[in-house]
Amino acid sequence: MGGMNALKTAQQRRETLWIRDPEQLNALVSPVRQGIMDRLEAAGPCTVADLAQHLQLAQDALYYHVRKLEGVGLLVRVDTRKGEG
């Protein structure tokens, strides 16, 4: 993941996200993945480095969890580069 990419929850709005998919529910059983989701909901889009610092975990330890959350549609990557002009 490059320095210009950030993560955000798939539904970064203030509406309730109803989880009905068993795979999504299983993904949220992990305390680390729940911490990732909680942080992104509170802070908005963050890089893995930001998440690692806040959660006090190594970046390498988070990539597995990030991929799991992406795989079930709970996280999406966003490009944070500003347009050049």
C-alpha positions in Angstrom: 0.0 0.0 0.0 1.6 3.3 -1.1 1.8 6.4 1.0 -0.9 8.1 -1.0 -3.6 5.5 -0.3 -5.8 5.6 2.7 -8.5 3.3 4.0 -12.1 4.2 4.9 -15.1 2.2 6.0 -17.3 1.2 3.1 -20.0 3.3 4.5 -18.3 6.4 6.0 -21.7 8.1 6.7 -23.5 8.6 9.9 -26.2 6.1 8.9 -26.4 2.8 10.6 -24.6 0.0 8.7 -26.6 -3.2 9.1 -24.5 -6.2 8.8 -26.5 -9.2 7.5 -23.7 -11.1 5.7 -22.2 -13.9 7.9 -18.8 -13.3 6.4 -18.9 -9.6 7.4 -19.9 -10.6 10.9 -17.1 -13.2 11.2 -14.6 -10.5 10.0 -15.7 -8.3 12.9 -15.1 -11.0 15.6 -11.4 -10.1 15.7 -10.6 -7.4 18.2 -7.9 -6.0 15.9 -10.4 -5.7 13.0 -13.0 -4.1 15.3 -10.3 -1.6 16.4 -9.5 -0.8 12.8 -13.2 -0.2 12.0 -13.7 1.9 15.2 -10.7 4.1 14.4 -11.8 4.7 10.8 -15.3 5.6 11.9 -13.9 8.0 14.5 -11.1 9.6 12.5 -12.1 9.2 8.9 -9.8 7.9 6.2 -6.4 6.8 7.5 -3.3 5.1 6.2 -2.1 1.8 7.6 0.7 3.7 9.2 -1.8 5.9 11.0 -3.8 2.9 12.1 -0.7 1.1 13.3 0.4 4.1 15.4 -3.0 4.5 17.0 -3.6 0.8 17.6 0.1 0.4 18.7 0.6 -2.5 16.3 3.2 -3.1 13.6 2.0 -2.1 10.1 2.9 -5.6 8.9 0.5 -7.1 11.5 -2.4 -5.0 10.1 -2.2 -5.9 6.4 -3.8 -9.3 7.0 -6.7 -7.7 8.9 -7.1 -4.9 6.3 -7.3 -7.4 3.5 -9.9 -9.4 5.4 -12.1 -6.4 5.9 -11.7 -5.3 2.3 -12.5 -8.8 1.1 -15.9 -8.7 2.8 -16.7 -5.2 1.6 -16.3 -3.4 4.9 -13.2 -1.3 3.9 -12.3 0.4 0.7 -9.0 2.1 -0.4 -9.2 5.7 -1.4 -6.6 7.8 -3.2 -5.7 10.9 -1.2 -3.4 12.5 -3.8 -4.4 16.1 -4.6 -4.8 17.1 -8.2 -1.8 18.8 -9.7 -2.5 21.8 -11.7 
